[in-house]
Amino acid sequence: MSIHNNRLNLAVLNYWMRLLRYLQILTLTLVVSFSSCKLHKNAISKEDKVSYNTRKIYNQHYYEAAKLKVLGDYVSASKEFNLALDAIPSSHEVMYQLANIYFKDKKLDEAIHWAELAVKNNPEYNYWYYGQLAQIYSTAKLYDKSATVFAEMVEKEADRKSNYEEAGNQLLNAKKPKEAAKYFERYITKFGAEENICRKLEALYFDINQPNDGVRIIKKLSDAYPTDVKFLGLLAESYTKVNRIGDAKAAYLRMLELDENNGYACFGMADVLRREGKNDESFAYLSKGFADKRVNIQHKLKVISSYYFLVTKDEKSKAQAFELSEKLLQAHPDDATAYQVYSDMLLAADEFSESRIFMKKGLAIDGKDYRVWQKLFGIDIKLNNNQFLFEDSRAALELFTTQPGIFIIHSQAALRIGEYGKAIETASQGLEISFKADEKIQLYLTLGNAWCENKNFEKSDEYFEKALEIDQQNAMILNDFAYNLFKRNAKLQKAEEMVLKAMAIEPNNGSYADTYGCLLMAQEKLTEAEIWIKKSLELEGENAEVLEHLGDLYKKQGKINLAIEAYKKALLKDPENKSIAIKLSKLGG
């Protein structure tokens, strides 16, 4: 009994599913029939009388084709439409449908053929037929033909706005701007000044060197909406383009009467006053414009970019640059770019610590731009703060796990603060995603230096040799390898050969001169060593590490007072350096 009931239920379910499918198809057919009813009725109402059977055959094929078209089966639909056309050869509705199918199927030649026939065979004007033909012409880049069709539509249906606009658009596409202008002008005359058409026509007139007509059109738009500050702004800009500065100024002042804090009007007034040489008044308006939250931040960035170069010019320029930067921050407190701009201003003024603070605030809002992180690393380097560089690169590493540059920076920062295990770990991870030779070299050098500090000299030499395998003429590799051998007091002859080779490649590199001086000092060639260490200071400026080496040299020479002086200078450059502090204390300095 249970099995019988299950089979019965399944049979009933199948029945209802078939019925539902039938109803769906029936509904779809009725929708298609209804939507095409008017056109289809017109298609056969003017035909010569045909027999009942002929009309029946026509209808069967037409409605089946319409259903297939809706279902997306264009091949079968076109076959059915052609069978309908066989029954009534002059059916413009079928021609319209065939054009539509071929257009959807991107067969433009066939689409044009049937669209032209649909228009030709219909004794009455039909907006859809004409519109389809014009659209197909445009898609086929037959812009002249498309414009001609829209021009006919203007004459046949004068109250439809889109006909005028499309006629003008197609003439623009056909490179006939003056003819296009006539249709846009007719649009404005008939329907009034509207923003889209007026702005398009203004741009057209300026393009064809008829600027006064461009101004005339925007004036007409502004006159139509006299209290709209947006259109007054467009008018002011148009006046500025034709150098009618007085009229532009009047338009901006009218804007400010309507909206005293309008940032766009303030920017406009600033430009006008600057042209008149009234720089202080100009800046006052500019500052007011920066305070307006409604003005797009990108517009403000274009203006403020020129102030980066004025920060170091004089105190007045610097004050103005920071005033605009502060207004930018106040107006856009949730935009990371505002903080980055303020940071850049501080950076230009050599205020590195403050610059870093604002750069980090910006990154806290939006940290997705790797270039901004690179700026932050640059600030850390200017601050000569390896701990900052280590912390900031660690934070960046969480966001950019496939960026070899971050691994290079973080591993090098770890090396500089004495986190040798972290340096080795990060550099090794970086090698897994690095494919460029220069990236691999940087990471090999970090590993070579880190393993040397860990007293694993075999590993250290291994990575320096790997770097040299990539580029034997790389002066940086040769120098780093040589300096590590100096620190170990090993293979000094090989080290000297490498650093001399590096110096031959880059003779004015102070770091290489220092390495050579250290090697000479290790070989007790103290007089020569002093020459090269001092040369390093001449080339690179006072560097804590080189000053420390100079102190070491003076100590070897027994010049204790000079050694103390050198160590003190080094400690001023690097106050956290414990090695220098210990050496200084041992000398009683």
C-alpha positions in Angstrom: 0.0 0.0 0.0 2.8 2.3 0.9 4.7 1.6 -2.4 1.5 2.2 -4.4 0.9 5.6 -2.6 4.4 6.7 -3.3 4.1 5.9 -7.0 0.8 7.7 -7.1 2.2 10.8 -5.4 5.1 10.7 -7.9 2.8 10.5 -10.8 0.7 13.5 -9.5 3.9 15.5 -9.0 5.0 14.8 -12.6 1.6 15.8 -13.9 1.8 19.1 -12.1 5.3 19.8 -13.2 4.3 19.2 -16.9 1.3 21.5 -16.4 3.4 24.2 -14.8 5.9 24.1 -17.7 3.1 24.3 -20.2 1.7 27.4 -18.4 5.1 29.0 -18.4 5.4 28.6 -22.1 1.9 29.8 -22.7 2.4 32.9 -20.5 5.6 33.7 -22.3 3.9 33.4 -25.7 1.1 35.7 -24.5 3.5 38.3 -23.2 5.4 38.2 -26.5 2.1 38.4 -28.4 0.9 41.3 -26.4 4.1 43.3 -26.7 4.2 42.9 -30.4 0.5 43.1 -30.9 0.3 46.7 -32.2 3.2 46.4 -34.6 2.0 43.0 -35.8 -1.6 44.2 -36.3 -0.3 47.1 -38.4 1.9 44.7 -40.3 -1.0 42.8 -41.7 -3.8 45.3 -41.6 -2.6 47.0 -44.8 -1.8 43.8 -46.6 -3.7 42.7 -49.7 -6.4 40.3 -48.7 -5.1 36.9 -48.0 -6.9 33.7 -47.4 -7.8 32.5 -43.9 -5.3 29.5 -44.2 -2.5 31.8 -45.3 -3.1 34.1 -42.3 -3.3 31.1 -40.0 0.1 29.8 -41.3 1.6 33.3 -40.9 0.3 33.6 -37.3 1.6 30.2 -36.3 5.1 30.9 -37.5 5.2 34.4 -36.2 4.2 33.6 -32.6 6.4 30.5 -32.5 9.3 32.7 -33.7 8.5 35.4 -31.1 8.6 32.8 -28.4 11.9 31.3 -29.6 13.4 34.8 -29.8 12.5 35.5 -26.1 14.0 32.2 -25.2 17.3 33.2 -26.9 17.1 30.7 -29.7 17.9 33.1 -32.5 18.6 30.5 -35.2 15.3 28.8 -34.8 13.5 32.1 -34.4 14.9 33.5 -37.7 13.8 30.3 -39.5 10.2 30.7 -38.2 10.2 34.4 -39.0 11.3 33.6 -42.6 8.5 31.0 -42.8 6.0 33.7 -41.7 7.5 36.0 -44.4 7.0 33.3 -47.0 3.3 33.5 -46.2 3.1 37.3 -46.2 6.2 38.6 -48.0 5.6 42.3 -47.3 5.3 42.0 -43.5 7.5 44.8 -42.2 7.0 43.5 -38.6 8.8 40.3 -39.5 11.5 42.4 -41.2 11.9 44.4 -38.0 12.1 41.3 -35.9 14.7 39.7 -38.2 16.8 42.9 -38.1 16.6 42.8 -34.3 17.7 39.2 -34.2 20.7 39.8 -36.5 21.6 42.9 -34.6 21.7 41.0 -31.3 23.7 38.3 -33.1 26.2 41.1 -34.2 25.6 40.3 -37.9 25.4 44.0 -38.9 25.1 43.6 -42.7 22.0 41.3 -42.4 20.6 43.6 -39.6 20.9 46.7 -41.9 19.3 44.8 -44.8 16.2 43.9 -42.8 16.0 47.2 -40.9 16.0 49.1 -44.1 13.3 46.9 -45.5 11.1 47.3 -42.4 11.2 51.1 -42.8 10.7 51.0 -46.5 7.7 48.5 -46.4 5.8 50.3 -43.6 3.6 53.0 -45.2 3.4 54.8 -41.8 6.1 56.4 -39.7 7.2 54.0 -36.9 9.5 55.3 -34.1 10.8 51.8 -33.3 11.7 51.0 -36.9 13.5 54.2 -37.5 15.2 54.1 -34.1 16.5 50.6 -34.8 17.8 51.4 -38.2 19.6 54.5 -36.8 21.1 52.5 -34.0 22.4 49.7 -36.3 23.9 52.3 -38.6 25.7 53.9 -35.7 27.0 50.5 -34.4 28.3 49.8 -37.9 30.0 53.3 -37.8 27.8 54.6 -40.6 27.3 57.8 -38.7 26.2 59.9 -41.7 23.4 57.4 -42.4 22.5 57.3 -38.8 22.3 61.1 -38.6 20.1 61.2 -41.7 17.6 58.8 -40.1 17.5 60.8 -36.8 17.1 64.0 -38.9 14.0 62.4 -40.6 12.7 61.5 -37.1 13.0 65.1 -36.0 10.8 66.2 -38.9 8.3 63.3 -38.4 8.1 63.5 -34.6 9.1 67.0 -33.6 8.1 66.7 -29.9 10.5 63.9 -29.0 13.7 65.4 -27.4 15.9 62.4 -28.0 15.5 62.7 -31.8 17.3 66.1 -31.8 20.0 65.0 -29.4 20.8 61.8 -31.3 20.8 63.7 -34.6 23.5 66.0 -33.1 25.4 63.1 -31.6 25.6 61.2 -34.8 26.7 64.3 -36.7 29.5 64.7 -34.1 30.5 61.1 -34.7 30.5 61.9 -38.4 32.9 64.8 -37.8 30.3 67.4 -38.8 30.3 69.6 -35.7 28.7 72.7 -37.3 25.7 70.6 -38.5 25.5 68.9 -35.1 25.3 72.3 -33.4 22.2 73.2 -35.4 20.3 70.3 -33.9 21.4 71.1 -30.4 20.4 74.7 -31.0 17.0 73.5 -32.2 16.7 71.4 -29.1 17.3 74.4 -26.8 14.9 76.6 -28.9 12.1 74.1 -28.6 12.6 72.6 -25.2 14.5 75.3 -23.3 18.1 75.3 -21.9 19.0 72.0 -20.2 22.4 71.3 -18.7 23.4 68.2 -20.7 22.7 69.8 -24.1 24.1 73.2 -23.2 27.3 71.9 -21.8 27.7 69.6 -24.9 27.1 72.6 -27.2 29.4 74.8 -25.3 32.3 72.3 -25.6 31.5 71.9 -29.3 31.6 75.7 -29.9 35.0 76.0 -28.2 36.3 73.0 -30.2 35.4 74.7 -33.5 36.8 78.0 -32.4 33.5 79.8 -31.8 34.1 80.6 -28.1 31.6 83.5 -27.9 28.8 81.1 -28.9 30.0 78.8 -26.2 29.6 81.6 -23.7 26.2 82.5 -25.1 24.9 79.0 -24.5 26.0 78.8 -20.9 24.7 82.3 -20.3 21.3 81.1 -21.6 21.5 78.1 -19.2 22.4 80.4 -16.2 19.7 82.9 -17.1 17.1 80.0 -17.2 18.1 79.1 -13.6 19.4 82.4 -12.1 19.7 81.1 -8.5 21.6 77.9 -9.4 25.2 78.4 -8.2 26.3 75.5 -10.3 25.3 77.1 -13.5 26.8 80.5 -12.4 30.0 78.6 -11.8 29.9 77.2 -15.4 29.3 80.7 -16.7 32.2 82.1 -14.8 34.5 79.3 -16.1 33.3 80.0 -19.6 34.0 83.8 -19.2 37.5 82.9 -17.9 38.1 80.8 -21.0 37.5 83.9 -23.3 39.5 86.1 -20.9 36.4 88.1 -19.8 37.8 88.3 -16.3 35.5 91.1 -15.1 32.4 89.1 -16.1 33.9 86.0 -14.5 34.5 87.9 -11.3 31.0 89.2 -11.2 29.6 85.7 -11.7 31.7 84.3 -8.8 30.6 87.2 -6.6 27.0 86.4 -7.4 27.6 82.8 -6.4 29.0 84.0 -3.1 26.0 86.2 -2.5 23.8 83.1 -2.9 26.2 80.8 -0.9 28.9 82.7 1.0 31.0 79.6 1.7 30.9 78.1 -1.7 34.3 76.6 -2.2 34.1 76.5 -6.0 33.3 80.2 -6.1 36.2 80.8 -3.7 38.6 78.9 -6.0 37.3 80.8 -9.0 37.8 84.2 -7.2 41.3 83.1 -6.1 42.2 82.5 -9.7 40.7 85.8 -10.9 42.5 87.8 -8.2 45.8 86.0 -8.9 45.4 87.1 -12.6 45.0 90.6 -11.4 48.1 90.4 -9.3 46.3 90.5 -5.9 48.0 87.6 -4.4 47.1 88.1 -0.7 43.4 88.5 -1.5 43.7 85.5 -3.9 45.2 83.3 -1.1 42.4 84.4 1.3 39.8 83.0 -1.0 41.9 79.9 -1.7 42.1 79.2 2.0 38.3 79.6 2.3 37.8 77.3 -0.6 39.9 74.6 1.1 37.7 74.7 4.1 34.6 73.8 2.1 33.9 70.0 2.4 31.8 70.1 -0.7 34.8 70.7 -2.9 36.2 67.4 -4.1 39.6 66.7 -2.5 41.1 65.8 -5.9 40.4 69.4 -7.0 42.3 70.7 -3.9 45.2 68.3 -4.5 45.8 69.9 -7.9 46.1 73.3 -6.2 48.2 72.3 -3.2 50.8 70.3 -5.2 52.5 73.5 -6.2 53.0 74.5 -2.6 55.4 71.6 -1.9 58.1 73.7 -3.7 57.3 76.8 -1.7 57.8 75.4 1.8 61.5 76.2 1.7 61.1 79.4 -0.3 60.3 81.8 2.6 58.4 81.9 5.9 55.3 83.4 4.3 55.1 80.7 1.7 55.7 78.0 4.3 52.9 79.4 6.5 50.5 79.4 3.5 51.4 75.8 2.6 50.7 74.6 6.1 47.5 76.7 6.4 46.1 75.0 3.3 47.3 71.6 4.5 45.5 72.1 7.8 42.3 73.2 6.1 42.5 70.1 4.0 42.7 67.9 7.1 39.8 69.7 8.8 37.6 69.4 5.7 38.5 65.8 5.0 39.4 64.1 8.3 38.4 60.6 7.1 40.5 60.8 3.9 43.9 59.2 4.1 45.2 61.5 1.3 44.8 64.6 3.5 47.1 63.2 6.1 49.6 62.1 3.5 49.6 65.7 2.1 50.3 67.2 5.5 53.0 64.6 6.0 54.6 65.5 2.7 54.6 69.2 3.7 56.3 68.4 6.9 58.8 66.2 5.0 59.6 69.1 2.6 60.2 71.3 5.7 62.6 68.6 7.1 60.3 68.0 10.1 60.7 64.2 9.8 59.3 63.1 13.2 56.0 65.0 12.7 55.9 63.8 9.1 56.1 60.2 10.2 53.2 60.7 12.7 50.8 62.0 10.0 51.9 59.5 7.5 51.1 56.7 9.9 47.7 58.3 10.6 46.9 58.2 6.9 48.0 54.6 6.7 45.7 53.7 9.6 42.8 55.0 7.5 43.9 53.4 4.3 47.0 51.2 4.1 46.4 49.6 0.7 48.8 51.7 -1.3 52.3 50.2 -1.2 53.8 53.5 -2.5 52.7 55.3 0.7 54.4 52.7 2.8 57.6 53.3 0.8 57.3 57.0 1.7 57.1 56.0 5.4 60.2 53.8 5.1 62.0 56.8 3.5 61.1 59.0 6.5 62.4 56.3 8.9 65.7 56.3 6.9 65.9 60.1 7.1 65.3 59.8 10.8 68.1 57.2 10.9 65.9 55.2 13.2 66.3 51.5 12.4 63.8 50.5 15.2 61.1 52.6 13.4 62.0 51.0 10.1 61.8 47.5 11.7 58.4 48.2 13.2 56.9 49.9 10.1 58.1 47.2 7.7 56.8 44.5 10.0 53.3 46.2 9.8 53.6 46.4 6.0 54.6 42.8 5.8 51.2 41.8 7.2 49.5 43.5 4.2 51.9 42.8 1.3 52.9 39.2 1.6 54.0 38.9 -2.0 56.1 42.0 -2.2 59.8 41.2 -2.2 60.8 44.7 -1.4 59.1 44.5 2.1 61.1 41.4 2.9 64.3 43.1 1.9 63.6 46.2 4.0 62.4 44.3 7.0 65.3 41.8 7.0 67.8 44.7 6.7 66.1 46.6 9.5 66.2 43.5 11.7 70.0 43.2 10.9 70.6 46.8 11.9 68.9 46.5 15.3 70.6 43.2 16.1 67.7 40.9 15.5 69.9 38.5 13.5 67.6 35.5 13.8 64.7 37.6 12.5 66.8 39.0 9.7 67.7 35.4 8.6 64.1 34.2 8.8 62.7 37.2 6.8 65.4 37.2 4.2 64.9 33.4 3.7 61.2 33.9 3.2 61.9 36.7 0.8 64.0 34.4 -1.4 61.0 32.1 -1.9 59.1 34.9 -3.7 62.0 36.8 -5.4 62.8 36.2 -9.0 64.7 39.4 -10.0 68.5 39.3 -9.7 68.8 42.5 -7.8 66.2 41.3 -5.2 68.1 38.1 -4.7 71.4 39.9 -4.3 69.9 42.2 -1.5 68.6 39.2 0.3 71.8 37.2 0.0 73.8 40.1 1.4 71.5 40.4 4.4 71.9 36.6 5.0 75.7 36.9 4.6 75.8 39.8 7.1 73.4 38.2 9.6 75.2 34.8 9.6 78.5 36.6 10.1 77.0 38.4 13.2 75.8 34.9 14.4 79.4 33.7 14.1 78.5 31.1 11.4 81.2 32.2 9.0 80.7 29.2 6.7 77.1 30.2 6.1 78.1 33.8 5.8 80.6 33.1 3.1 78.1 30.8 1.3 75.6 33.6 0.8 78.2 36.2 -0.2 79.5 33.7 -2.8 75.9 33.1 -4.1 75.5 36.9 -4.5 78.8 37.0 -6.5 77.6 34.1 -8.7 74.8 36.4 -9.9 77.1 39.5 -10.5 80.8 39.3 -10.1 81.2 43.0 -11.0 78.8 44.2 -8.3 80.8 46.7 -6.1 78.4 46.5 -3.2 78.7 42.7 -2.9 82.5 42.9 -3.1 82.7 45.6 -0.5 80.2 43.9 2.0 82.1 40.6 1.6 85.4 42.4 2.2 84.1 44.3 5.3 82.8 41.1 6.8 86.2 39.5 6.4 87.8 42.5 8.1 85.4 42.2 11.1 86.5 38.5 11.4 90.1 39.4 10.7 90.2 36.6 8.2 91.4 36.3 4.6 92.6 39.9 4.6 94.4 39.6 1.3 91.3 38.3 -0.4 89.3 41.1 1.2 91.7 43.8 0.0 91.6 42.4 -3.6 87.8 42.6 -3.5 87.5 46.1 -2.0 90.1 47.4 -4.5 88.0 46.0 -7.3 84.9 47.7 -5.8 86.8 51.0 -5.7 87.8 50.7 -9.3 84.2 50.3 -10.2 83.0 53.1 -8.0 86.0 55.3 -7.1 84.0 58.0 -5.3 82.1 55.7 -2.9 83.0 56.7 0.7 81.8 53.4 2.1 84.4 51.5 0.0 87.1 53.9 1.0 86.3 53.2 4.7 86.4 49.4 4.2 89.8 49.8 2.5 91.1 52.0 5.4 89.9 49.4 7.9 91.7 46.6 6.1 94.9 48.7 6.0 94.4 49.3 9.8 94.0 45.6 10.4 97.4 45.1 8.6 99.0 47.8 10.8 99.4 50.1 7.8 98.1 53.0 10.0 99.3 56.0 8.0 97.7 54.7 4.8 94.6 53.7 6.7 94.2 57.2 8.1 94.3 58.7 4.6 91.5 56.4 3.4 89.2 56.7 6.4 89.4 60.5 6.3 88.7 60.3 2.5 85.6 58.3 3.4 84.4 61.2 5.7 85.1 63.7 2.9 83.1 61.7 0.4 80.1 60.7 2.7 80.1 63.3 5.4 80.4 62.5 9.1 79.0 59.0 9.6 78.9 57.4 13.0 80.5 54.1 11.8 83.3 55.8 10.0 84.0 58.1 12.9 84.2 55.1 15.1 86.7 53.6 12.8 88.7 56.8 12.9 88.6 56.6 16.7 89.9 53.0 16.5 92.7 54.2 14.3 93.7 57.1 16.6 93.7 54.7 19.5 96.0 52.3 17.7 98.3 55.3 16.9 98.2 56.3 20.6 96.4 59.6 19.9 94.0 59.2 22.8 92.6 62.8 22.7 91.8 62.5 19.0 90.3 59.1 19.6 88.0 60.5 22.3 87.0 63.4 20.1 86.2 61.0 17.2 84.2 58.7 19.5 82.2 61.6 20.9 81.3 62.8 17.4 80.3 59.2 16.5 78.1 59.0 19.6 76.3 62.3 18.7 75.4 60.8 15.4 74.3 57.5 16.9 73.4 58.0 20.6 72.1 54.4 21.0 75.3 52.8 19.9 76.6 50.8 22.9 79.8 49.8 21.2 81.0 53.4 20.8 79.8 54.3 24.4 81.9 51.5 25.8 85.0 52.4 23.8 84.6 56.0 25.0 84.2 55.1 28.6 87.3 53.0 28.6 89.3 56.0 27.4 87.8 58.1 30.2 85.9 60.2 27.7 
